[in-house]
Amino acid sequence: MNVAEWVIMVILATTLFIFLVVGIIAMIKLIQILNRVKKVSDAGAKIADTGAEIVDSVKTGVSSVIGQVAGGFASGYMNNRDKEDKSKKGK
């Protein structure tokens, strides 16, 4: 091999070495970023689950309150109607 071939081979070997090192470092960083993204998405899922539980609790509480209010209104209405019917019959 003459000198020109050796120079080209050294340049190519060095370029390949640099490319491989940069590729390995890039893959390591990519894996680290993906792990962080996974942690963030897991935290977001936990927050969403907690939010859904809060909504269910509020919905249950509101529906029971509405049921009590409606029941109280209906029983009050029925009592008033019964009193009116009795007063009409008494006349």
Protein Blocks (a to p, Z undefined) as FASTA:
>chain_A
ZZklmmmmmmmmmmmmmmmmmmmmmmmmmmmmmmmmmmmmmmmmmmmmmmmmmmmmmmmm
mmmmmmmmmmmmmmmmmmmmmmmmmmmmmZZ
